[in-house]
Amino acid sequence: VALMGERNCNLQPGLSEFPQEDPRWKKALNSEISRPGSISDIHVTGESEDMSAKERLLLWSQQTTEGYAGIRCENFTTCWRDGRLFNAIIHKYRPDLIDMNTVAVQSNLANLEHAFFVAEKLGVARLLDPEDVDVSSPDEKSVITYVSSLYDAFPKVPEGGEGIGANDVEVKWVEYQNMVNYLMQWIRHHVTIMSDRTFPNNPVELKALYNQYLQFKETEIPPKEIDKSKIKRLYKLLEVWIEFGRIKLPQGYHPNDIEKEWGKLIIAMLEREKTLRPEVERLEMLQQIANRIQRDSRSCEDKLILARNALQSDTKRLESGLQFQHEAEIAGYLLESENLLRQQVIDAQILIDGKYYQADQLVQRVAKLRDELMAIRTECSSVYSKGHALTTDYVAGVDSGTLQTLKLMQIRKPLMKSAFVDQNLTEEEVNMKFVQDLLNWVEEMQVQLDRAEWGSDLPSVESHLENHKNVHKAIEEFESSLKEAKMSEIQMTAPLKLSYAEKLHKLESQYSKLLNTSRNQERHLDTLHNFVSRATRELIWLNEKEEEEVAYDWSERNPNITRKKEYHAELMRELDQKEEVIKSVQEIAEQLLLENHPARLTIEAYRAAMQTQWSWILQLCHCVEQHLRENAAYFEFFSDAKEAMEYLKNLKDAIYRKYSCDRTSSLHRLEDLVQESMEEKEQLLQYKSTVAGLVGRAKAIIQLKPRNPDCILKTSIPIKAICDYRQIEVRNLNFLKSITDVRIQLKFH
């Protein structure tokens, strides 16, 4: 009764006449005691300072039911008799629970019963019965008390703060959904774009792509971050209606879901920049090398033109019987051209290895200069009496160094017999020069094959295999030149016939050896390529699984342990299947080593890398299993602790409410309270073991917050290793990274 007085509304006279055993008396009294606020706490739009609490409550009722046909709210008595006002107020806040068309045709008692039933589901105590209201003049203060309970239970805009009224919920909810849908579509679209690793080989196009990425990062990301903040702010305003049940939040529409997708976009952007920036720098470096080849090629062309002009001048002097004048000058031009060509060959090989988009064109230009240089050298040997010395020096410089670097670009074809025809040479001398050039070509190609490399990774192995196919094709086509040399043998006479026969026999023997060497090398490259391809594919898979596990968030921010358990179980099933595949690849490596494959170092490196990575992924699985147990215990502990705290808090609040008494309390009432307190004491004693269990469990719980990057550590924390990380394995892993990083780039390309 004292509390009712504090609320500025007395018990209605009719209710005070009820005997204390009447359920309505207990219902009203208990409800009034349980209500934390007061009717004087009501605030409504359009109120004036001199309005009483009753008038403000009536104004709130009128505003809430405004627009409902056939409903008037003029008082707290007769207007409420048919139950429509109660239903209209509930419908305003929860239209999904009230059908106003049905309300319009139902009886008063049915409307009242339905309204009180629905309100009770929403947390409003059932202070009234339909029979209390469906009378000629319902008790005003009973209605006021119940309506104020509705006011307390329903969401409202905070006084002087931001909020969404019942009239604006649908509009704001549609606005929120549209903003979320648009932003999520935008994020997923750009995640797809940022995940694309197909980059152009043209430096200009790649630079434009990089600038486009920077512009996107600087101009499009900030506005979307503002949109994301607006969504969060709007969700905060809608949250009260979501909790009230007016809005059903679909899966994927929470701001946390947006943050998760946003995180994927940021990671994709960082990965794209991490891949794109080095690629831009690499192509810019290749562009500089290409420019240098162009510059040196022009200089080499000029020097060869000068050398040819000087050679033609001396040829005319020879025909006129005059002394040579330009022999030393030509030697200087050829030496300078040789030095330029040697650097161009190195640069061209860099462009080929880097897959520069104009590499083939530049290789052809360098090869053309090389052919021109060799042609001038051949002419010099036939013009100058001292040409042999010049030729010997040149061969030592170019043939043993430059030409062997050129083997991966373009194979020099042997000269045709017609190239040696000269009016000053006999047919037999032409044949001798022809067979000698063929023999030089075979020996040159044999040296190239003997010094050929096999490659250390998949791109280099593929490059060597492709280049060797061109080499092998040229070797097979050489047979036509050999047949021409055999046919020329019948033209030879003594004393050159014997010498020619010896050279021809040597040529046939050397060519047979060269052909067998080429076939064996092609076979070895095929088997090596097959092994390296399969090994690389498995290493990429293992590396991806490793990255997923290493990057997983094991802090307290990630409570979804069930999903991680399911993923880990699936991973273990995949590992069982992969074990047989990796074993078969290892068996291929063993077989190649038993056969003494010439690329032993590459095979052993891949075999060791697979063994190391397989062992490492198993260690990671052990770590994951340990983390799963510890994290599950962590979240289970805090869930139990929270449940215990809520239980004790509720019990405490119940005790405060239940055991309130003063001097007016009767002895009989006090004795009842003492008796009831013994039962609650017994409950507390029984719950003591639960609390003690939580205290014991707390000592074994692993801390997860320090794993959060946002957590600032004020003291050092001991770290316990739960997997083997011996130094030898770390070194193997470093080697593995150098291989698999290239493989991953290849996969993206």
C-alpha positions in Angstrom: 0.0 0.0 0.0 2.9 2.3 0.8 4.4 1.5 -2.6 1.1 2.3 -4.3 1.2 5.7 -2.6 4.7 6.3 -3.9 3.4 5.7 -7.4 1.0 8.5 -7.0 -2.1 6.4 -7.5 -4.2 4.9 -4.7 -5.8 1.5 -4.7 -9.2 1.8 -6.3 -12.1 1.8 -3.8 -13.6 -1.2 -5.4 -10.4 -3.2 -5.1 -9.9 -2.2 -1.4 -13.2 -3.8 -0.6 -12.0 -7.3 -1.8 -11.1 -9.7 0.9 -7.3 -10.4 0.9 -8.0 -14.0 -0.3 -9.4 -12.6 -3.6 -6.9 -13.5 -6.4 -7.4 -10.1 -8.0 -6.2 -8.4 -4.9 -3.0 -10.5 -4.8 -2.5 -10.1 -8.5 -2.8 -6.3 -8.4 -0.6 -6.0 -5.3 2.1 -8.3 -6.5 2.2 -6.5 -9.9 2.4 -3.1 -8.3 5.3 -4.2 -6.0 7.1 -5.9 -8.9 6.9 -2.7 -11.2 10.2 -0.8 -10.8 9.0 2.5 -12.2 6.2 4.9 -11.5 3.2 6.2 -13.5 4.8 9.6 -13.1 7.8 8.4 -15.2 5.7 8.5 -18.4 7.0 10.8 -21.2 5.2 11.3 -24.4 5.6 13.6 -27.4 3.5 16.8 -27.2 3.2 16.7 -23.4 3.1 20.0 -21.4 4.7 20.6 -18.0 1.4 21.0 -16.2 0.0 17.7 -17.4 -0.6 15.0 -14.8 0.7 11.5 -15.1 -2.8 10.3 -16.0 -3.1 12.9 -18.7 0.3 11.9 -20.2 -0.7 8.3 -20.2 -4.0 9.1 -21.9 -2.1 11.2 -24.5 0.2 8.3 -25.1 -2.7 6.0 -25.6 -4.4 8.4 -28.0 -1.2 8.8 -30.1 -0.6 5.1 -30.2 -4.1 4.2 -31.4 -4.4 7.2 -33.8 -5.5 6.1 -37.3 -7.3 2.9 -36.1 -10.9 3.0 -37.5 -13.7 2.9 -35.0 -11.5 3.4 -32.0 -11.6 6.4 -29.7 -9.6 7.0 -26.6 -11.2 9.7 -24.4 -10.9 8.2 -20.9 -9.8 5.2 -18.9 -13.2 3.7 -18.4 -15.9 3.2 -21.0 -13.5 3.5 -24.0 -11.7 0.4 -22.9 -14.7 -1.9 -22.3 -14.8 -3.5 -25.8 -11.1 -4.4 -25.7 -10.3 -2.8 -29.0 -8.0 -0.2 -27.4 -5.9 -2.8 -25.7 -5.6 -4.8 -28.9 -4.8 -1.6 -31.0 -2.0 -0.7 -28.6 -0.5 -4.2 -28.8 -1.0 -4.2 -32.6 0.9 -0.9 -32.9 4.0 -2.5 -31.5 3.5 -6.2 -32.5 1.2 -6.2 -35.6 2.2 -9.8 -36.2 0.3 -10.9 -33.0 -3.0 -9.1 -33.4 -5.5 -9.3 -36.3 -7.5 -6.1 -36.2 -10.1 -7.4 -38.7 -10.9 -10.2 -36.2 -11.0 -7.8 -33.3 -13.6 -5.7 -35.2 -16.1 -8.6 -35.2 -15.3 -10.3 -31.9 -17.2 -9.9 -28.6 -15.9 -7.7 -25.9 -14.9 -10.6 -23.7 -13.0 -12.3 -26.6 -11.2 -9.1 -27.4 -10.2 -8.5 -23.8 -9.1 -12.1 -23.3 -7.0 -12.1 -26.4 -5.4 -8.8 -25.5 -4.5 -9.8 -22.0 -3.2 -13.2 -23.2 -0.9 -11.7 -25.8 0.3 -9.0 -23.4 1.1 -11.6 -20.9 3.3 -13.3 -23.5 5.1 -10.0 -23.9 5.9 -9.8 -20.2 2.9 -7.7 -19.0 1.4 -9.1 -15.8 -2.3 -10.1 -16.1 -3.7 -7.5 -13.6 -7.2 -7.6 -15.1 -9.7 -10.2 -16.1 -12.1 -9.6 -19.0 -15.0 -9.7 -16.5 -13.4 -6.7 -14.6 -13.4 -4.5 -17.7 -16.5 -5.6 -19.6 -18.8 -3.7 -17.3 -20.8 -0.5 -17.7 -18.1 1.6 -16.1 -14.7 -0.2 -15.7 -12.7 0.9 -12.7 -10.5 3.8 -13.9 -7.5 3.2 -11.7 -7.3 -0.5 -12.5 -7.3 0.4 -16.2 -4.6 3.1 -15.6 -2.5 0.6 -13.8 -2.7 -2.0 -16.6 -2.1 0.6 -19.4 0.9 1.9 -17.5 2.2 -1.7 -17.5 1.8 -1.8 -21.2 3.7 1.5 -21.5 6.5 0.1 -19.4 6.8 -3.1 -21.4 6.8 -1.6 -24.9 9.8 0.0 -26.6 9.9 3.8 -26.6 12.2 6.6 -27.8 14.5 7.7 -25.0 13.7 11.2 -23.7 16.1 13.6 -25.4 17.9 10.7 -27.3 17.8 8.9 -30.6 15.2 6.2 -31.2 12.7 4.8 -33.6 9.0 5.1 -32.8 6.5 2.4 -33.5 5.2 4.2 -36.6 8.7 4.3 -38.2 9.8 0.7 -37.5 8.9 -0.8 -40.9 10.4 2.1 -42.9 13.6 2.0 -41.0 13.8 -1.8 -41.2 13.4 -1.7 -45.0 16.0 1.0 -45.1 18.4 -1.1 -43.0 17.8 -4.2 -45.2 18.5 -2.2 -48.4 21.7 -0.7 -47.0 22.9 -4.2 -45.9 22.0 -5.9 -49.2 23.8 -3.2 -51.2 26.9 -3.2 -49.1 27.1 -7.0 -48.9 26.8 -7.3 -52.7 29.4 -4.6 -53.2 31.8 -6.3 -50.8 31.4 -9.8 -52.3 31.7 -8.4 -55.9 35.0 -6.7 -55.0 36.3 -9.7 -53.0 35.9 -11.7 -56.3 37.8 -8.9 -58.1 40.6 -8.7 -55.5 41.0 -12.5 -55.5 41.7 -12.5 -59.2 45.4 -13.2 -59.8 45.4 -13.0 -63.6 47.6 -10.1 -64.3 48.7 -8.8 -67.8 52.3 -9.2 -68.9 52.4 -5.8 -70.4 54.1 -3.4 -68.0 51.9 -0.4 -69.0 48.7 -2.4 -68.5 49.9 -3.8 -65.2 50.9 -0.4 -63.9 47.4 0.9 -64.9 45.9 -2.1 -63.0 48.0 -1.2 -59.9 47.0 2.5 -60.1 43.3 1.3 -60.4 43.8 -0.7 -57.2 45.3 2.3 -55.4 42.4 4.5 -56.5 39.9 2.0 -55.3 41.7 1.8 -52.0 41.8 5.6 -51.5 38.5 6.7 -53.0 36.0 3.8 -52.7 36.9 2.2 -49.4 36.4 5.3 -47.1 32.8 6.0 -48.3 31.9 2.3 -47.7 33.3 2.5 -44.2 31.0 5.4 -43.6 28.1 3.3 -44.9 29.1 0.5 -42.6 29.1 2.9 -39.7 25.6 4.1 -40.7 24.4 0.5 -40.7 25.8 -0.1 -37.2 24.1 3.1 -35.9 20.8 2.2 -37.5 21.0 -1.3 -36.1 21.5 0.1 -32.6 18.3 2.0 -33.0 16.5 -1.1 -34.3 18.0 -3.4 -31.7 15.3 -2.7 -29.1 12.6 -3.7 -31.7 14.5 -6.8 -32.6 14.8 -7.8 -28.9 11.1 -7.0 -28.5 10.2 -9.4 -31.3 8.7 -6.8 -33.7 11.6 -7.5 -36.2 12.9 -10.9 -37.1 16.6 -10.5 -37.9 17.4 -12.9 -40.8 20.7 -14.7 -40.8 23.5 -12.7 -42.3 22.0 -9.3 -41.5 23.8 -8.6 -38.2 26.6 -5.9 -38.3 29.0 -8.6 -37.2 28.2 -10.5 -40.4 29.0 -7.4 -42.4 32.3 -7.0 -40.4 33.1 -10.6 -41.3 32.6 -10.0 -45.0 34.4 -6.7 -44.8 37.4 -8.5 -43.2 37.5 -10.9 -46.2 37.6 -7.9 -48.5 40.5 -6.3 -46.6 42.4 -9.5 -46.6 41.8 -10.0 -50.3 43.0 -6.4 -50.9 46.2 -7.0 -48.9 46.9 -10.2 -50.7 46.3 -8.5 -54.0 48.6 -5.7 -53.2 51.2 -8.1 -51.8 51.1 -10.0 -55.2 50.6 -7.0 -57.5 53.3 -4.6 -56.2 56.2 -7.1 -56.7 54.8 -7.9 -60.1 54.8 -4.3 -61.1 58.4 -3.9 -59.9 59.4 -7.1 -61.7 57.9 -6.0 -65.0 59.4 -2.5 -64.7 62.8 -4.1 -64.2 62.2 -6.3 -67.3 61.1 -3.2 -69.2 64.4 -1.6 -68.4 66.3 -4.7 -69.6 64.2 -4.7 -72.8 65.1 -1.1 -73.4 68.7 -1.9 -72.9 68.5 -4.7 -75.4 66.9 -2.3 -77.9 69.7 0.3 -77.3 72.5 -2.2 -77.6 71.0 -3.9 -80.6 71.0 -0.6 -82.5 74.6 0.0 -81.5 75.6 -3.5 -82.5 73.8 -3.1 -85.9 75.8 0.1 -86.5 79.1 -1.6 -85.8 78.3 -4.6 -88.0 77.3 -2.2 -90.8 80.7 -0.5 -90.4 82.4 -3.9 -90.4 80.6 -5.1 -93.5 81.4 -1.8 -95.4 85.0 -2.1 -94.4 85.1 -5.8 -95.5 83.6 -4.9 -98.8 86.2 -2.2 -99.3 89.0 -4.7 -98.6 87.3 -7.2 -100.9 87.5 -4.7 -103.8 91.1 -3.9 -102.9 91.8 -7.6 -103.1 90.2 -7.9 -106.5 92.4 -4.9 -107.6 95.5 -6.5 -106.2 96.0 -3.9 -103.5 97.0 -4.4 -99.8 94.3 -4.7 -97.1 93.6 -1.6 -95.0 90.7 -2.5 -92.7 91.6 -5.9 -91.2 92.4 -4.5 -87.7 89.5 -2.1 -87.8 87.0 -5.0 -88.7 88.5 -7.1 -85.9 87.7 -4.2 -83.5 84.2 -3.8 -84.7 83.6 -7.6 -84.3 85.0 -7.6 -80.9 82.8 -4.7 -79.8 79.8 -6.4 -81.4 80.7 -9.6 -79.6 80.7 -7.9 -76.2 77.4 -6.2 -76.9 75.9 -9.4 -78.1 77.1 -11.4 -75.1 75.3 -8.9 -72.8 72.2 -9.0 -75.0 72.1 -12.8 -74.8 72.2 -12.6 -71.0 69.5 -10.0 -70.9 67.3 -11.9 -73.4 67.5 -15.0 -71.2 66.3 -12.9 -68.2 63.4 -11.8 -70.3 62.6 -15.4 -71.3 62.8 -16.6 -67.7 60.6 -13.7 -66.6 58.1 -14.4 -69.5 58.3 -10.9 -70.7 55.6 -10.2 -73.3 58.0 -9.1 -76.1 60.7 -11.6 -75.3 60.3 -13.5 -78.5 60.6 -10.4 -80.7 63.8 -9.3 -78.9 65.2 -12.9 -79.1 64.7 -12.9 -82.9 66.5 -9.5 -83.1 69.4 -10.8 -81.1 69.5 -14.0 -83.1 69.5 -12.0 -86.4 72.5 -10.0 -85.1 74.2 -13.2 -84.1 73.7 -14.7 -87.6 75.0 -11.4 -89.2 78.1 -11.6 -87.0 78.8 -15.2 -87.9 78.3 -14.4 -91.6 80.8 -11.6 -91.5 83.2 -13.9 -89.6 82.9 -16.5 -92.4 83.5 -13.9 -95.1 86.5 -12.7 -93.2 88.0 -16.2 -93.1 87.8 -16.4 -96.9 89.1 -12.9 -97.6 92.0 -12.3 -95.2 95.0 -14.5 -95.2 95.1 -13.9 -91.4 91.4 -14.6 -91.0 92.1 -17.9 -89.2 93.7 -16.1 -86.3 90.7 -13.7 -86.1 88.2 -16.6 -86.4 89.9 -18.6 -83.7 89.8 -15.7 -81.3 86.2 -15.0 -82.1 85.1 -18.6 -81.7 86.8 -18.8 -78.3 84.9 -15.7 -77.3 81.5 -16.2 -78.7 81.0 -19.9 -79.5 82.0 -21.2 -76.1 80.2 -18.5 -74.1 77.6 -16.5 -75.9 76.3 -19.3 -78.1 75.8 -21.6 -75.2 73.7 -19.0 -73.5 71.7 -18.6 -76.7 70.8 -22.2 -76.7 67.5 -21.6 -74.8 66.4 -18.9 -77.3 67.1 -20.0 -80.8 69.1 -22.8 -82.3 71.6 -21.9 -85.0 70.9 -23.9 -88.1 73.9 -25.3 -90.0 74.9 -23.4 -93.1 73.8 -24.7 -96.5 76.5 -25.9 -98.9 75.6 -23.0 -101.2 76.8 -20.5 -98.5 80.4 -21.7 -99.1 80.4 -21.5 -102.8 83.0 -19.0 -103.9 84.7 -18.3 -107.3 88.1 -18.6 -105.7 87.4 -22.0 -104.2 87.2 -25.3 -105.9 84.3 -27.7 -105.5 86.4 -30.0 -103.3 87.4 -27.0 -101.0 83.8 -26.0 -100.7 82.9 -29.6 -99.7 85.7 -29.6 -97.1 84.4 -26.3 -95.6 80.9 -27.6 -95.7 81.6 -30.9 -93.8 83.8 -29.0 -91.3 81.0 -26.6 -90.5 78.6 -29.5 -90.0 81.1 -31.2 -87.7 81.5 -27.9 -85.8 77.7 -27.7 -85.5 77.3 -31.2 -84.1 80.1 -30.7 -81.6 78.6 -27.3 -80.6 75.2 -28.9 -80.0 76.8 -31.8 -78.1 78.5 -29.3 -75.7 75.1 -27.6 -75.2 73.4 -30.8 -74.3 76.2 -31.9 -72.0 76.0 -28.6 -70.1 72.2 -28.4 -70.1 70.4 -27.8 -66.8 67.3 -29.5 -65.6 65.6 -26.8 -63.5 64.9 -26.5 -59.8 61.1 -25.9 -59.9 58.1 -26.4 -62.2 58.5 -23.2 -64.3 62.2 -23.8 -65.0 61.6 -27.5 -65.8 58.8 -26.6 -68.2 61.1 -24.0 -69.8 63.9 -26.5 -70.3 61.5 -29.1 -71.6 60.0 -26.7 -74.2 63.4 -25.5 -75.3 64.7 -29.0 -75.6 61.9 -29.9 -77.9 63.1 -27.2 -80.3 66.7 -28.4 -79.9 65.7 -32.0 -80.7 63.7 -30.9 -83.7 66.7 -29.1 -85.1 68.9 -32.2 -84.5 66.5 -34.4 -86.3 66.3 -31.9 -89.2 70.2 -32.0 -89.4 70.0 -35.4 -91.1 69.2 -33.7 -94.4 72.5 -31.8 -94.2 74.3 -35.1 -93.4 72.8 -36.8 -96.5 74.0 -33.8 -98.6 77.5 -34.3 -97.2 77.4 -38.0 -98.1 76.4 -37.2 -101.6 79.3 -34.8 -101.9 81.8 -37.6 -101.2 81.7 -38.8 -104.8 83.0 -35.4 -106.0 86.1 -35.7 -103.9 89.5 -36.9 -105.4 92.9 -37.5 -104.0 94.5 -36.1 -101.9 91.4 -34.6 -100.2 89.2 -37.7 -100.6 90.8 -39.5 -97.6 90.6 -36.5 -95.4 87.0 -35.9 -96.4 86.1 -39.5 -95.7 87.6 -39.3 -92.2 85.7 -36.1 -91.4 82.5 -37.6 -92.8 82.9 -40.8 -90.7 83.6 -38.7 -87.6 80.5 -36.6 -88.4 78.3 -39.6 -88.7 79.6 -41.0 -85.4 79.2 -37.7 -83.6 75.7 -37.1 -84.9 74.6 -40.6 -83.8 75.9 -39.8 -80.3 74.2 -36.4 -80.4 70.8 -37.9 -81.4 70.9 -40.5 -78.6 71.9 -37.8 -76.1 69.0 -35.6 -77.2 66.5 -38.5 -77.0 67.7 -39.4 -73.5 67.5 -35.9 -72.3 63.9 -35.5 -73.7 62.9 -38.7 -71.8 64.6 -37.5 -68.6 62.9 -34.1 -68.9 59.5 -35.8 -69.4 59.8 -38.0 -66.3 61.2 -35.0 -64.3 58.3 -32.8 -65.4 55.7 -35.5 -64.5 57.2 -35.9 -61.0 57.7 -32.2 -60.3 54.1 -31.4 -61.5 52.6 -33.9 -59.2 54.8 -33.0 -56.3 54.1 -29.3 -56.7 50.4 -29.9 -56.8 50.6 -31.8 -53.5 52.9 -29.2 -51.9 50.4 -26.4 -52.9 47.6 -28.4 -51.2 49.6 -29.0 -48.1 50.7 -25.3 -48.0 47.1 -24.1 -48.3 46.0 -26.3 -45.4 48.9 -25.1 -43.4 48.0 -21.4 -44.0 44.4 -22.1 -43.0 45.4 -23.6 -39.7 48.2 -21.1 -38.9 45.9 -18.1 -39.6 42.9 -19.5 -37.6 41.8 -17.2 -34.7 42.1 -19.2 -31.5 41.3 -16.2 -29.2 38.2 -15.5 -27.2 36.7 -13.6 -30.2 36.0 -16.9 -32.0 33.6 -19.0 -30.0 32.4 -21.2 -32.9 34.3 -24.3 -31.8 31.6 -26.7 -33.2 32.2 -25.5 -36.7 36.0 -25.8 -36.3 35.6 -29.4 -35.0 33.6 -30.3 -38.1 36.2 -28.7 -40.4 39.0 -30.5 -38.6 37.2 -33.8 -38.9 36.8 -33.2 -42.7 40.5 -32.3 -42.9 41.6 -35.5 -41.2 39.5 -37.5 -43.7 41.2 -35.6 -46.6 44.6 -36.3 -45.1 43.8 -40.0 -45.0 43.0 -39.8 -48.7 46.1 -37.6 -49.5 48.4 -40.0 -47.7 48.1 -42.6 -50.5 48.6 -39.9 -53.2 51.7 -38.4 -51.5 53.1 -41.9 -51.0 52.7 -42.7 -54.7 54.6 -39.4 -55.6 57.3 -40.4 -53.2 57.6 -43.8 -54.8 58.1 -42.1 -58.2 61.0 -40.1 -56.7 62.5 -43.3 -55.3 62.3 -45.0 -58.6 63.9 -42.0 -60.4 66.7 -41.9 -57.9 67.3 -45.7 -58.3 67.5 -45.1 -62.1 70.2 -42.5 -61.5 68.2 -39.7 -63.0 70.5 -36.8 -63.8 68.3 -34.3 -62.0 69.0 -36.0 -58.6 69.3 -32.7 -56.7 65.9 -31.4 -57.8 64.2 -34.8 -57.1 65.8 -35.1 -53.6 64.8 -31.5 -52.8 61.2 -32.1 -53.7 61.1 -35.4 -51.8 62.5 -33.8 -48.7 60.1 -30.9 -49.0 57.1 -33.3 -49.2 58.3 -35.3 -46.2 58.9 -32.1 -44.2 55.5 -30.5 -45.1 53.6 -33.8 -44.5 55.2 -34.1 -41.0 54.5 -30.4 -40.3 50.8 -30.7 -41.3 50.5 -33.6 -38.9 52.1 -31.6 -36.1 49.6 -28.8 -36.9 46.7 -31.2 -36.6 48.0 -32.2 -33.2 48.0 -28.5 -32.2 44.5 -28.1 -33.5 43.2 -31.0 -31.5 44.8 -29.6 -28.3 43.4 -26.1 -29.0 39.9 -27.6 -29.6 39.9 -29.3 -26.2 41.2 -26.2 -24.4 39.0 -23.7 -26.2 35.9 -25.9 -25.7 36.7 -26.1 -22.0 37.2 -22.3 -22.0 33.8 -21.4 -23.5 32.0 -24.1 -21.5 33.5 -22.8 -18.3 32.5 -19.2 -19.0 29.0 -20.4 -20.0 28.6 -22.3 -16.8 30.0 -19.4 -14.8 27.6 -17.0 -16.4 24.7 -19.3 -15.7 25.8 -19.6 -12.1 26.1 -15.8 -11.7 22.7 -15.3 -13.2 21.2 -17.9 -10.9 22.7 -16.3 -7.8 21.7 -12.8 -8.9 18.2 -13.9 -9.5 18.1 -15.7 -6.1 19.5 -12.6 -4.5 16.9 -10.3 -6.1 14.1 -12.7 -5.1 15.3 -12.7 -1.5 15.3 -8.9 -1.4 11.8 -8.8 -2.8 10.5 -11.6 -0.7 11.9 -10.7 2.7 11.0 -7.0 2.9 9.2 -6.2 6.2 8.7 -3.4 8.7 7.2 -2.9 12.1 3.7 -3.4 10.9 4.5 -7.0 9.8 2.6 -9.6 11.8 4.3 -12.3 13.9 2.6 -15.0 11.8 4.0 -13.4 8.6 7.5 -13.2 10.1 7.4 -16.9 11.1 6.4 -17.9 7.6 9.3 -15.9 6.2 11.8 -17.6 8.6 10.5 -21.0 7.6 10.7 -20.2 3.9 14.3 -18.8 4.3 15.4 -22.3 5.5 14.5 -23.8 2.2 16.4 -21.2 0.3 19.4 -21.6 2.6 19.3 -25.3 1.7 19.3 -24.4 -2.0 22.4 -22.2 -1.4 24.2 -25.0 0.5 23.5 -27.4 -2.4 24.7 -24.9 -4.9 28.0 -24.4 -3.0 29.4 -27.6 -4.7 28.7 -26.1 -8.1 30.5 -22.9 -7.3 33.4 -24.9 -5.8 33.6 -26.9 -9.0 33.8 -23.8 -11.1 36.6 -22.5 -8.8 38.5 -25.7 -9.3 38.0 -25.7 -13.1 39.2 -22.1 -13.4 42.7 -23.1 -12.5 43.0 -25.3 -15.5 41.5 -22.9 -18.0 43.9 -21.7 -20.7 43.9 -17.9 -21.3 42.5 -17.0 -24.7 42.5 -13.2 -24.5 46.3 -12.8 -24.9 45.9 -14.5 -28.3 43.8 -11.5 -29.4 46.1 -9.0 -31.3 44.0 -6.2 -29.7 44.9 -7.4 -26.2 47.6 -5.3 -24.5 49.9 -7.5 -22.3 51.2 -5.7 -19.3 53.3 -8.7 -18.1 55.1 -11.6 -19.7 53.1 -14.8 -20.2 54.8 -18.2 -20.3 54.3 -20.0 -23.7 54.1 -23.8 -24.0 55.0 -25.4 -27.3 52.6 -28.2 -28.2 54.3 -29.3 -31.4 57.8 -30.2 -32.5 59.7 -27.3 -34.1 63.3 -28.6 -34.4 65.7 -26.4 -36.3 66.3 -28.9 -39.1 62.6 -28.9 -39.9 62.5 -25.1 -39.8 65.2 -25.0 -42.5 63.3 -27.5 -44.5 60.2 -25.4 -44.2 62.1 -22.3 -45.5 63.1 -24.3 -48.5 59.5 -25.5 -48.9 58.3 -21.9 -48.8 60.7 -20.9 -51.6 59.1 -23.6 -53.8 55.5 -23.4 -52.9 55.3 -19.6 -53.1 56.3 -19.8 -56.8 53.7 -22.6 -57.2 51.0 -20.5 -55.7 51.8 -17.6 -58.0 51.6 -20.0 -61.0 48.3 -21.3 -59.9 46.8 -17.8 -59.6 48.3 -16.9 -63.1 
